[in-house]
């Protein structure tokens, strides 16, 4: 979906149409959840602090997010997907992979199916979607971002390897900022540069991601579209309205986040072994610390004490913080799940 949250708000409120709007970002410490294309022309982007966005676009209008509404619209979009195929793998509320090898309408063209889905979303929901069409998940994802908004970009099998050769590595789906910088340090700037390395060399540099990069550089991605996804982590975090740096306030906020996280963890049913603490200071520097236990985590007081110790080790005296988060991963079911994925659940 194109600028999903912002587009839903503009659809439902005619006064916002054609204007630069940002969903979220309310208050001086707010962060942008989504920006309309009118706002993006000024350089406003998601995850940007609201004060920075306002400097870029003084006429920016802020809209309070309504996630229940976005989820309801997402369900309507998902229903349209399922008209064409039962093999739908959601990535988020506004994005999904579809395997249309055996379409319910027996249409012989994935491109025509993508266009029909775009038409249905426009005609029935008054929203705009972009689609990427290709022979594997990686290229379909990359293609979906090539011609926004209202795009339909196709990468056929004979063009896949050539397309990837020219692709900047920071545009590779699943390659984050840290990995991109490491790749550039090894003179890897575009897909073609990966071809100079063997699979073993890439594994040595990037771990299990190295095997994935070796195949992708050659246009190979055998991952299947999975109709059911496995949750990789369960967490909770809180961004504070004001920076805090005194011990009493920090402990109070940590307790709130910890209790919310533990409740979600218990409701998740599956047990995990790796717990992670996340702290962000007033300069937006993020610190993460993790502990992996030999047994699955079941003792609330024990894990709380260990997280408290991690926090004391991580916080620099006198440096205000603005966010605390806790998450757990390494679930029981993951022992048989080896697919490379990029997922965040908060």
Buried (B, 14 or more C-beta within 10 A) or exposed (E): BBBBBBBBBBBEEEEBEEBBBBBBBBEEBBBBBBBBBBBBEBEBBBEBBBEBBBEBBEEBBBBEBBEEEBEEBBEEBEEBBEEBBEBBBBBEBBBBBBBBEEBEEEEEEBBBBBBBBBEBBEEEBEBBBBBBBBBBBBBBBBBBEBBBEEBBBBBEEEBBBEBBBEBEBBEBBBBEEEBBEBBEEBEBBBBBBBEEBEEEEBBEBBEEBBBBBBBBBBBBBEBEBBBEBBEBBBBBBBEBEEBBBEEEBBEEBBEEBBBBBBEBBEEBEBBBBBBBBBBBBBEEEEBEBBBEBEEEBEEEEEBBEBBBEBBEEBBEEEEBBBBBBBBBBBBEEBEEEEEBEEEEEE
